Amino acid sequence: MPYLYLTIAILAEVCATMSIKAISGLKAPLPLIGVVFGYGVSFWMLTLVVKSIPVGIAYAIWAGAGIVLVALLSALFYGQKLDAYAMTGMFFIVTGVIMIQLLSYSAGH
């Protein structure tokens, strides 16, 4: 169950972050509500996750997955260009998260 909560936390945070651009100087209330709701759900789910997964590990997975997903979605929806350095950096983030999950004793293995 903690990994389901972590997935929800990641997706809620990504939705909230992607909605920030649409706020447009607080002139658009619906995206603002999405941002507040998304971050609220994300942090609520994280409080449930850290009951079972060490906080540092949970945060590393949450932040790493969020960074990569927001960058990819920004490229798709907002036309953000991802150069070789950005892609390489995201590769290392994903590799790091995988290493934590599969190899690290810190993750509770």
N, CA, C and O atoms as a Tinker XYZ file with bonds, in Angstrom:
   436  protein
     1  N      0.798000   -1.209000    0.000000    73     2
     2  CA     0.000000    0.000000    0.000000    64     1     3
     3  C      0.846000    1.282000    0.000000    63     2     4     5
     4  O      0.438000    2.273000   -0.606000    81     3
     5  N      2.015000    1.290000    0.664000    73     3     6
     6  CA     2.786000    2.539000    0.661000    64     5     7
     7  C      3.219000    2.980000   -0.739000    63     6     8     9
     8  O      3.332000    4.178000   -0.999000    81     7
     9  N      3.460000    2.030000   -1.638000    73     7    10
    10  CA     3.878000    2.423000   -2.984000    64     9    11
    11  C      2.707000    2.955000   -3.803000    63    10    12    13
    12  O      2.911000    3.757000   -4.714000    81    11
    13  N      1.511000    2.532000   -3.502000    73    11    14
    14  CA     0.324000    3.136000   -4.126000    64    13    15
    15  C      0.193000    4.583000   -3.657000    63    14    16    17
    16  O     -0.047000    5.481000   -4.465000    81    15
    17  N      0.351000    4.809000   -2.347000    73    15    18
    18  CA     0.291000    6.169000   -1.807000    64    17    19
    19  C      1.398000    7.035000   -2.399000    63    18    20    21
    20  O      1.181000    8.208000   -2.703000    81    19
    21  N      2.583000    6.453000   -2.560000    73    19    22
    22  CA     3.699000    7.207000   -3.140000    64    21    23
    23  C      3.401000    7.574000   -4.593000    63    22    24    25
    24  O      3.706000    8.684000   -5.029000    81    23
    25  N      2.815000    6.657000   -5.332000    73    23    26
    26  CA     2.433000    6.942000   -6.716000    64    25    27
    27  C      1.411000    8.067000   -6.779000    63    26    28    29
    28  O      1.520000    8.963000   -7.616000    81    27
    29  N      0.418000    8.023000   -5.895000    73    27    30
    30  CA    -0.588000    9.093000   -5.840000    64    29    31
    31  C      0.078000   10.419000   -5.481000    63    30    32    33
    32  O     -0.238000   11.456000   -6.065000    81    31
    33  N      1.007000   10.383000   -4.514000    73    31    34
    34  CA     1.716000   11.602000   -4.108000    64    33    35
    35  C      2.494000   12.192000   -5.280000    63    34    36    37
    36  O      2.481000   13.405000   -5.488000    81    35
    37  N      3.164000   11.346000   -6.038000    73    35    38
    38  CA     3.947000   11.812000   -7.188000    64    37    39
    39  C      3.030000   12.419000   -8.248000    63    38    40    41
    40  O      3.291000   13.515000   -8.745000    81    39
    41  N      1.973000   11.715000   -8.588000    73    39    42
    42  CA     1.057000   12.201000   -9.630000    64    41    43
    43  C      0.353000   13.495000   -9.210000    63    42    44    45
    44  O      0.169000   14.394000  -10.031000    81    43
    45  N     -0.039000   13.592000   -7.942000    73    43    46
    46  CA    -0.688000   14.816000   -7.456000    64    45    47
    47  C      0.280000   15.991000   -7.507000    63    46    48    49
    48  O     -0.103000   17.100000   -7.877000    81    47
    49  N      1.540000   15.746000   -7.132000    73    47    50
    50  CA     2.544000   16.812000   -7.155000    64    49    51
    51  C      2.821000   17.244000   -8.585000    63    50    52    53
    52  O      2.965000   18.437000   -8.853000    81    51
    53  N      2.898000   16.302000   -9.495000    73    51    54
    54  CA     3.151000   16.629000  -10.905000    64    53    55
    55  C      1.986000   17.442000  -11.475000    63    54    56    57
    56  O      2.209000   18.425000  -12.182000    81    55
    57  N      0.765000   17.049000  -11.178000    73    55    58
    58  CA    -0.405000   17.807000  -11.651000    64    57    59
    59  C     -0.391000   19.229000  -11.087000    63    58    60    61
    60  O     -0.660000   20.193000  -11.804000    81    59
    61  N     -0.079000   19.345000   -9.806000    73    59    62
    62  CA    -0.027000   20.670000   -9.178000    64    61    63
    63  C      1.054000   21.535000   -9.815000    63    62    64    65
    64  O      0.820000   22.704000  -10.124000    81    63
    65  N      2.229000   20.964000  -10.007000    73    63    66
    66  CA     3.334000   21.724000  -10.586000    64    65    67
    67  C      3.027000   22.140000  -12.020000    63    66    68    69
    68  O      3.323000   23.266000  -12.418000    81    67
    69  N      2.440000   21.243000  -12.790000    73    67    70
    70  CA     2.091000   21.577000  -14.175000    64    69    71
    71  C      1.012000   22.660000  -14.233000    63    70    72    73
    72  O      0.926000   23.387000  -15.223000    81    71
    73  N      0.198000   22.778000  -13.202000    73    71    74
    74  CA    -0.870000   23.787000  -13.172000    64    73    75
    75  C     -0.360000   25.177000  -12.819000    63    74    76    77
    76  O     -1.052000   26.167000  -13.054000    81    75
    77  N      0.834000   25.263000  -12.261000    73    75    78
    78  CA     1.365000   26.570000  -11.839000    64    77    79
    79  C      1.433000   27.544000  -13.012000    63    78    80    81
    80  O      1.076000   28.714000  -12.870000    81    79
    81  N      1.886000   27.070000  -14.160000    73    79    82
    82  CA     2.017000   27.948000  -15.332000    64    81    83
    83  C      0.666000   28.535000  -15.746000    63    82    84    85
    84  O      0.597000   29.660000  -16.242000    81    83
    85  N     -0.408000   27.767000  -15.538000    73    83    86
    86  CA    -1.743000   28.210000  -15.961000    64    85    87
    87  C     -2.374000   29.226000  -15.006000    63    86    88    89
    88  O     -3.398000   29.824000  -15.335000    81    87
    89  N     -1.779000   29.426000  -13.835000    73    87    90
    90  CA    -2.356000   30.378000  -12.874000    64    89    91
    91  C     -2.366000   31.787000  -13.442000    63    90    92    93
    92  O     -3.308000   32.542000  -13.200000    81    91
    93  N     -1.346000   32.150000  -14.185000    73    91    94
    94  CA    -1.286000   33.425000  -14.892000    64    93    95
    95  C     -1.505000   34.617000  -13.969000    63    94    96    97
    96  O     -2.434000   35.403000  -14.158000    81    95
    97  N     -0.642000   34.740000  -12.975000    73    95    98
    98  CA    -0.719000   35.881000  -12.071000    64    97    99
    99  C     -1.983000   35.911000  -11.228000    63    98   100   101
   100  O     -2.512000   36.986000  -10.946000    81    99
   101  N     -2.462000   34.775000  -10.831000    73    99   102
   102  CA    -3.663000   34.615000   -9.998000    64   101   103
   103  C     -4.935000   35.095000  -10.691000    63   102   104   105
   104  O     -5.938000   35.365000  -10.030000    81   103
   105  N     -4.898000   35.201000  -12.017000    73   103   106
   106  CA    -6.088000   35.608000  -12.764000    64   105   107
   107  C     -6.984000   34.418000  -13.106000    63   106   108   109
   108  O     -8.129000   34.593000  -13.522000    81   107
   109  N     -6.456000   33.210000  -12.927000    73   107   110
   110  CA    -7.214000   32.003000  -13.257000    64   109   111
   111  C     -7.412000   31.179000  -11.984000    63   110   112   113
   112  O     -6.493000   30.477000  -11.561000    81   111
   113  N     -8.593000   31.252000  -11.368000    73   111   114
   114  CA    -8.789000   30.574000  -10.079000    64   113   115
   115  C     -8.798000   29.045000  -10.165000    63   114   116   117
   116  O     -8.384000   28.385000   -9.212000    81   115
   117  N     -9.251000   28.474000  -11.259000    73   115   118
   118  CA    -9.330000   27.020000  -11.339000    64   117   119
   119  C     -7.946000   26.365000  -11.256000    63   118   120   121
   120  O     -7.780000   25.409000  -10.498000    81   119
   121  N     -6.953000   26.841000  -12.005000    73   119   122
   122  CA    -5.618000   26.248000  -11.841000    64   121   123
   123  C     -5.059000   26.455000  -10.430000    63   122   124   125
   124  O     -4.354000   25.589000   -9.913000    81   123
   125  N     -5.366000   27.584000   -9.810000    73   123   126
   126  CA    -4.902000   27.827000   -8.444000    64   125   127
   127  C     -5.483000   26.789000   -7.492000    63   126   128   129
   128  O     -4.783000   26.277000   -6.619000    81   127
   129  N     -6.749000   26.487000   -7.661000    73   127   130
   130  CA    -7.381000   25.452000   -6.844000    64   129   131
   131  C     -6.703000   24.109000   -7.106000    63   130   132   133
   132  O     -6.476000   23.338000   -6.173000    81   131
   133  N     -6.383000   23.826000   -8.357000    73   131   134
   134  CA    -5.676000   22.595000   -8.703000    64   133   135
   135  C     -4.311000   22.507000   -8.049000    63   134   136   137
   136  O     -3.906000   21.437000   -7.595000    81   135
   137  N     -3.605000   23.614000   -7.996000    73   135   138
   138  CA    -2.284000   23.646000   -7.368000    64   137   139
   139  C     -2.411000   23.355000   -5.870000    63   138   140   141
   140  O     -1.709000   22.496000   -5.337000    81   139
   141  N     -3.293000   24.063000   -5.211000    73   139   142
   142  CA    -3.461000   23.877000   -3.756000    64   141   143
   143  C     -3.941000   22.460000   -3.456000    63   142   144   145
   144  O     -3.417000   21.808000   -2.553000    81   143
   145  N     -4.932000   21.979000   -4.205000    73   143   146
   146  CA    -5.459000   20.634000   -3.991000    64   145   147
   147  C     -4.387000   19.586000   -4.288000    63   146   148   149
   148  O     -4.213000   18.645000   -3.514000    81   147
   149  N     -3.672000   19.739000   -5.395000    73   147   150
   150  CA    -2.650000   18.769000   -5.781000    64   149   151
   151  C     -1.538000   18.654000   -4.755000    63   150   152   153
   152  O     -1.148000   17.551000   -4.372000    81   151
   153  N     -1.025000   19.804000   -4.307000    73   151   154
   154  CA     0.031000   19.748000   -3.290000    64   153   155
   155  C     -0.511000   19.217000   -1.968000    63   154   156   157
   156  O      0.191000   18.503000   -1.252000    81   155
   157  N     -1.748000   19.561000   -1.643000    73   155   158
   158  CA    -2.351000   19.046000   -0.415000    64   157   159
   159  C     -2.450000   17.530000   -0.435000    63   158   160   161
   160  O     -2.075000   16.867000    0.532000    81   159
   161  N     -2.954000   16.983000   -1.530000    73   159   162
   162  CA    -3.063000   15.521000   -1.670000    64   161   163
   163  C     -1.669000   14.891000   -1.635000    63   162   164   165
   164  O     -1.457000   13.864000   -0.990000    81   163
   165  N     -0.737000   15.512000   -2.328000    73   163   166
   166  CA     0.609000   14.966000   -2.391000    64   165   167
   167  C      1.236000   14.855000   -1.001000    63   166   168   169
   168  O      1.769000   13.806000   -0.641000    81   167
   169  N      1.172000   15.934000   -0.226000    73   167   170
   170  CA     1.782000   15.894000    1.100000    64   169   171
   171  C      1.011000   14.989000    2.051000    63   170   172   173
   172  O      1.612000   14.362000    2.924000    81   171
   173  N     -0.295000   14.910000    1.902000    73   171   174
   174  CA    -1.087000   13.987000    2.722000    64   173   175
   175  C     -0.657000   12.549000    2.439000    63   174   176   177
   176  O     -0.456000   11.767000    3.368000    81   175
   177  N     -0.517000   12.197000    1.163000    73   175   178
   178  CA    -0.079000   10.846000    0.812000    64   177   179
   179  C      1.331000   10.577000    1.323000    63   178   180   181
   180  O      1.631000    9.467000    1.765000    81   179
   181  N      2.198000   11.588000    1.266000    73   179   182
   182  CA     3.559000   11.405000    1.787000    64   181   183
   183  C      3.552000   11.113000    3.285000    63   182   184   185
   184  O      4.385000   10.349000    3.772000    81   183
   185  N      2.618000   11.718000    4.016000    73   183   186
   186  CA     2.557000   11.416000    5.453000    64   185   187
   187  C      2.193000    9.953000    5.691000    63   186   188   189
   188  O      2.615000    9.361000    6.684000    81   187
   189  N      1.424000    9.377000    4.795000    73   187   190
   190  CA     1.084000    7.957000    4.905000    64   189   191
   191  C      2.263000    7.078000    4.466000    63   190   192   193
   192  O      2.507000    6.021000    5.048000    81   191
   193  N      2.982000    7.520000    3.446000    73   191   194
   194  CA     4.113000    6.758000    2.912000    64   193   195
   195  C      5.214000    6.604000    3.951000    63   194   196   197
   196  O      5.767000    5.517000    4.112000    81   195
   197  N      5.539000    7.692000    4.662000    73   195   198
   198  CA     6.688000    7.646000    5.566000    64   197   199
   199  C      6.430000    6.816000    6.826000    63   198   200   201
   200  O      7.327000    6.648000    7.653000    81   199
   201  N      5.229000    6.307000    6.971000    73   199   202
   202  CA     4.972000    5.354000    8.051000    64   201   203
   203  C      5.604000    4.002000    7.742000    63   202   204   205
   204  O      5.890000    3.225000    8.652000    81   203
   205  N      5.824000    3.719000    6.446000    73   203   206
   206  CA     6.337000    2.415000    6.025000    64   205   207
   207  C      7.675000    2.483000    5.300000    63   206   208   209
   208  O      8.452000    1.529000    5.339000    81   207
   209  N      7.945000    3.592000    4.648000    73   207   210
   210  CA     9.185000    3.758000    3.882000    64   209   211
   211  C      9.992000    4.866000    4.555000    63   210   212   213
   212  O      9.424000    5.901000    4.906000    81   211
   213  N     11.307000    4.680000    4.746000    73   211   214
   214  CA    12.117000    5.735000    5.355000    64   213   215
   215  C     11.935000    7.067000    4.621000    63   214   216   217
   216  O     11.860000    7.101000    3.393000    81   215
   217  N     11.864000    8.147000    5.374000    73   215   218
   218  CA    11.539000    9.455000    4.813000    64   217   219
   219  C     12.524000    9.879000    3.730000    63   218   220   221
   220  O     12.109000   10.435000    2.714000    81   219
   221  N     13.798000    9.635000    3.917000    73   219   222
   222  CA    14.788000   10.024000    2.911000    64   221   223
   223  C     14.609000    9.273000    1.611000    63   222   224   225
   224  O     14.779000    9.844000    0.534000    81   223
   225  N     14.270000    8.007000    1.699000    73   223   226
   226  CA    14.053000    7.189000    0.515000    64   225   227
   227  C     12.765000    7.620000   -0.181000    63   226   228   229
   228  O     12.740000    7.794000   -1.400000    81   227
   229  N     11.701000    7.792000    0.593000    73   227   230
   230  CA    10.420000    8.224000    0.022000    64   229   231
   231  C     10.577000    9.569000   -0.684000    63   230   232   233
   232  O     10.064000    9.763000   -1.786000    81   231
   233  N     11.286000   10.490000   -0.045000    73   231   234
   234  CA    11.465000   11.814000   -0.636000    64   233   235
   235  C     12.309000   11.737000   -1.912000    63   234   236   237
   236  O     12.014000   12.423000   -2.891000    81   235
   237  N     13.350000   10.911000   -1.906000    73   235   238
   238  CA    14.194000   10.776000   -3.095000    64   237   239
   239  C     13.384000   10.251000   -4.284000    63   238   240   241
   240  O     13.532000   10.739000   -5.404000    81   239
   241  N     12.537000    9.268000   -4.038000    73   239   242
   242  CA    11.715000    8.717000   -5.114000    64   241   243
   243  C     10.690000    9.743000   -5.567000    63   242   244   245
   244  O     10.505000    9.950000   -6.767000    81   243
   245  N     10.021000   10.390000   -4.611000    73   243   246
   246  CA     8.989000   11.387000   -4.917000    64   245   247
   247  C      9.578000   12.545000   -5.727000    63   246   248   249
   248  O      9.032000   12.933000   -6.760000    81   247
   249  N     10.684000   13.083000   -5.250000    73   247   250
   250  CA    11.297000   14.231000   -5.919000    64   249   251
   251  C     11.867000   13.843000   -7.275000    63   250   252   253
   252  O     11.669000   14.555000   -8.259000    81   251
   253  N     12.569000   12.728000   -7.331000    73   251   254
   254  CA    13.175000   12.297000   -8.585000    64   253   255
   255  C     12.140000   12.025000   -9.664000    63   254   256   257
   256  O     12.275000   12.483000  -10.798000    81   255
   257  N     11.111000   11.277000   -9.302000    73   255   258
   258  CA    10.055000   10.977000  -10.275000    64   257   259
   259  C      9.334000   12.260000  -10.692000    63   258   260   261
   260  O      8.992000   12.437000  -11.861000    81   259
   261  N      9.109000   13.144000   -9.734000    73   259   262
   262  CA     8.450000   14.419000  -10.040000    64   261   263
   263  C      9.253000   15.267000  -11.006000    63   262   264   265
   264  O      8.697000   15.842000  -11.942000    81   263
   265  N     10.555000   15.348000  -10.787000    73   263   266
   266  CA    11.426000   16.136000  -11.658000    64   265   267
   267  C     11.354000   15.619000  -13.099000    63   266   268   269
   268  O     11.168000   16.388000  -14.042000    81   267
   269  N     11.502000   14.321000  -13.241000    73   267   270
   270  CA    11.519000   13.732000  -14.584000    64   269   271
   271  C     10.154000   13.893000  -15.265000    63   270   272   273
   272  O     10.087000   14.284000  -16.431000    81   271
   273  N      9.077000   13.595000  -14.552000    73   271   274
   274  CA     7.745000   13.705000  -15.153000    64   273   275
   275  C      7.398000   15.139000  -15.531000    63   274   276   277
   276  O      6.848000   15.379000  -16.605000    81   275
   277  N      7.714000   16.093000  -14.662000    73   275   278
   278  CA     7.422000   17.501000  -14.977000    64   277   279
   279  C      8.244000   17.954000  -16.179000    63   278   280   281
   280  O      7.726000   18.656000  -17.047000    81   279
   281  N      9.498000   17.569000  -16.241000    73   279   282
   282  CA    10.324000   17.962000  -17.391000    64   281   283
   283  C      9.775000   17.373000  -18.690000    63   282   284   285
   284  O      9.696000   18.069000  -19.702000    81   283
   285  N      9.397000   16.103000  -18.664000    73   283   286
   286  CA     8.864000   15.473000  -19.876000    64   285   287
   287  C      7.515000   16.061000  -20.274000    63   286   288   289
   288  O      7.272000   16.317000  -21.454000    81   287
   289  N      6.645000   16.276000  -19.302000    73   287   290
   290  CA     5.333000   16.867000  -19.602000    64   289   291
   291  C      5.457000   18.323000  -20.057000    63   290   292   293
   292  O      4.676000   18.783000  -20.890000    81   291
   293  N      6.430000   19.041000  -19.514000    73   291   294
   294  CA     6.661000   20.423000  -19.948000    64   293   295
   295  C      7.120000   20.461000  -21.398000    63   294   296   297
   296  O      6.753000   21.363000  -22.151000    81   295
   297  N      7.919000   19.480000  -21.781000    73   295   298
   298  CA     8.340000   19.393000  -23.182000    64   297   299
   299  C      7.130000   19.100000  -24.070000    63   298   300   301
   300  O      7.003000   19.663000  -25.157000    81   299
   301  N      6.260000   18.235000  -23.615000    73   299   302
   302  CA     5.101000   17.840000  -24.398000    64   301   303
   303  C      4.055000   18.948000  -24.502000    63   302   304   305
   304  O      3.566000   19.244000  -25.591000    81   303
   305  N      3.714000   19.560000  -23.362000    73   303   306
   306  CA     2.614000   20.523000  -23.339000    64   305   307
   307  C      3.043000   21.983000  -23.511000    63   306   308   309
   308  O      2.284000   22.790000  -24.048000    81   307
   309  N      4.241000   22.326000  -23.063000    73   307   310
   310  CA     4.671000   23.724000  -23.100000    64   309   311
   311  C      5.811000   23.978000  -24.077000    63   310   312   313
   312  O      6.288000   25.107000  -24.190000    81   311
   313  N      6.255000   22.943000  -24.784000    73   311   314
   314  CA     7.309000   23.121000  -25.766000    64   313   315
   315  C      8.688000   23.346000  -25.180000    63   314   316   317
   316  O      9.580000   23.831000  -25.874000    81   315
   317  N      8.880000   23.002000  -23.914000    73   315   318
   318  CA    10.197000   23.149000  -23.300000    64   317   319
   319  C     11.186000   22.242000  -24.020000    63   318   320   321
   320  O     10.906000   21.066000  -24.254000    81   319
   321  N     12.324000   22.787000  -24.365000    73   319   322
   322  CA    13.342000   22.008000  -25.056000    64   321   323
   323  C     14.217000   21.300000  -24.024000    63   322   324   325
   324  O     14.680000   21.913000  -23.062000    81   323
   325  N     14.437000   20.013000  -24.234000    73   323   326
   326  CA    15.304000   19.230000  -23.367000    64   325   327
   327  C     16.553000   18.857000  -24.159000    63   326   328   329
   328  O     16.498000   18.022000  -25.063000    81   327
   329  N     17.681000   19.482000  -23.814000    73   327   330
   330  CA    18.919000   19.187000  -24.529000    64   329   331
   331  C     19.561000   17.918000  -23.963000    63   330   332   333
   332  O     19.016000   17.277000  -23.065000    81   331
   333  N     20.707000   17.579000  -24.497000    73   331   334
   334  CA    21.395000   16.349000  -24.086000    64   333   335
   335  C     21.759000   16.368000  -22.605000    63   334   336   337
   336  O     21.718000   15.331000  -21.944000    81   335
   337  N     22.111000   17.532000  -22.083000    73   335   338
   338  CA    22.458000   17.614000  -20.668000    64   337   339
   339  C     21.237000   17.356000  -19.778000    63   338   340   341
   340  O     21.330000   16.664000  -18.764000    81   339
   341  N     20.100000   17.920000  -20.173000    73   339   342
   342  CA    18.868000   17.689000  -19.412000    64   341   343
   343  C     18.484000   16.209000  -19.455000    63   342   344   345
   344  O     18.129000   15.624000  -18.432000    81   343
   345  N     18.556000   15.620000  -20.625000    73   343   346
   346  CA    18.205000   14.202000  -20.755000    64   345   347
   347  C     19.179000   13.319000  -19.973000    63   346   348   349
   348  O     18.769000   12.349000  -19.335000    81   347
   349  N     20.454000   13.655000  -20.024000    73   347   350
   350  CA    21.449000   12.895000  -19.277000    64   349   351
   351  C     21.211000   13.027000  -17.779000    63   350   352   353
   352  O     21.290000   12.044000  -17.041000    81   351
   353  N     20.925000   14.226000  -17.342000    73   351   354
   354  CA    20.630000   14.434000  -15.924000    64   353   355
   355  C     19.422000   13.633000  -15.475000    63   354   356   357
   356  O     19.439000   13.033000  -14.400000    81   355
   357  N     18.376000   13.618000  -16.286000    73   355   358
   358  CA    17.181000   12.837000  -15.940000    64   357   359
   359  C     17.484000   11.341000  -15.953000    63   358   360   361
   360  O     16.930000   10.589000  -15.150000    81   359
   361  N     18.356000   10.907000  -16.854000    73   359   362
   362  CA    18.778000    9.508000  -16.866000    64   361   363
   363  C     19.431000    9.149000  -15.534000    63   362   364   365
   364  O     19.156000    8.092000  -14.967000    81   363
   365  N     20.297000   10.035000  -15.038000    73   363   366
   366  CA    20.963000    9.768000  -13.758000    64   365   367
   367  C     19.972000    9.782000  -12.593000    63   366   368   369
   368  O     20.112000    9.005000  -11.648000    81   367
   369  N     18.977000   10.660000  -12.661000    73   367   370
   370  CA    17.952000   10.673000  -11.613000    64   369   371
   371  C     17.202000    9.346000  -11.590000    63   370   372   373
   372  O     17.036000    8.739000  -10.532000    81   371
   373  N     16.753000    8.903000  -12.755000    73   371   374
   374  CA    16.021000    7.635000  -12.838000    64   373   375
   375  C     16.916000    6.481000  -12.390000    63   374   376   377
   376  O     16.473000    5.598000  -11.656000    81   375
   377  N     18.172000    6.489000  -12.831000    73   375   378
   378  CA    19.112000    5.447000  -12.426000    64   377   379
   379  C     19.302000    5.449000  -10.915000    63   378   380   381
   380  O     19.353000    4.388000  -10.293000    81   379
   381  N     19.403000    6.615000  -10.333000    73   379   382
   382  CA    19.559000    6.717000   -8.881000    64   381   383
   383  C     18.362000    6.173000   -8.131000    63   382   384   385
   384  O     18.523000    5.458000   -7.142000    81   383
   385  N     17.174000    6.495000   -8.582000    73   383   386
   386  CA    15.957000    5.991000   -7.939000    64   385   387
   387  C     15.896000    4.468000   -8.050000    63   386   388   389
   388  O     15.543000    3.783000   -7.090000    81   387
   389  N     16.239000    3.947000   -9.220000    73   387   390
   390  CA    16.246000    2.488000   -9.399000    64   389   391
   391  C     17.282000    1.841000   -8.487000    63   390   392   393
   392  O     17.014000    0.807000   -7.874000    81   391
   393  N     18.454000    2.442000   -8.396000    73   391   394
   394  CA    19.492000    1.896000   -7.513000    64   393   395
   395  C     19.032000    1.874000   -6.060000    63   394   396   397
   396  O     19.265000    0.900000   -5.344000    81   395
   397  N     18.381000    2.947000   -5.629000    73   395   398
   398  CA    17.875000    3.002000   -4.258000    64   397   399
   399  C     16.890000    1.862000   -4.036000    63   398   400   401
   400  O     16.974000    1.152000   -3.034000    81   399
   401  N     15.964000    1.688000   -4.961000    73   399   402
   402  CA    14.922000    0.672000   -4.809000    64   401   403
   403  C     15.461000   -0.748000   -4.858000    63   402   404   405
   404  O     15.045000   -1.599000   -4.073000    81   403
   405  N     16.374000   -1.005000   -5.765000    73   403   406
   406  CA    16.818000   -2.383000   -5.965000    64   405   407
   407  C     18.028000   -2.786000   -5.145000    63   406   408   409
   408  O     18.179000   -3.960000   -4.806000    81   407
   409  N     18.890000   -1.841000   -4.821000    73   407   410
   410  CA    20.173000   -2.202000   -4.230000    64   409   411
   411  C     20.414000   -1.687000   -2.811000    63   410   412   413
   412  O     21.185000   -2.288000   -2.062000    81   411
   413  N     19.779000   -0.605000   -2.438000    73   411   414
   414  CA    20.112000    0.037000   -1.169000    64   413   415
   415  C     19.440000   -0.638000    0.024000    63   414   416   417
   416  O     18.239000   -0.906000    0.016000    81   415
   417  N     20.237000   -0.900000    1.033000    73   415   418
   418  CA    19.674000   -1.415000    2.291000    64   417   419
   419  C     18.900000   -0.322000    3.023000    63   418   420   421
   420  O     18.085000   -0.613000    3.898000    81   419
   421  N     19.153000    0.921000    2.669000    73   419   422
   422  CA    18.420000    2.037000    3.267000    64   421   423
   423  C     16.941000    1.990000    2.920000    63   422   424   425
   424  O     16.110000    2.522000    3.656000    81   423
   425  N     16.610000    1.354000    1.804000    73   423   426
   426  CA    15.226000    1.275000    1.373000    64   425   427
   427  C     14.442000    0.207000    2.120000    63   426   428   429
   428  O     13.259000   -0.005000    1.852000    81   427
   429  N     15.104000   -0.467000    3.058000    73   427   430
   430  CA    14.401000   -1.443000    3.881000    64   429   431
   431  C     14.479000   -2.861000    3.361000    63   430   432   433
   432  O     13.668000   -3.706000    3.740000    81   431
   433  N     15.446000   -3.135000    2.497000    73   431   434
   434  CA    15.600000   -4.510000    1.973000    64   433   435
   435  C     16.313000   -5.377000    2.978000    63   434   436
   436  O     16.537000   -6.561000    2.724000    81   435
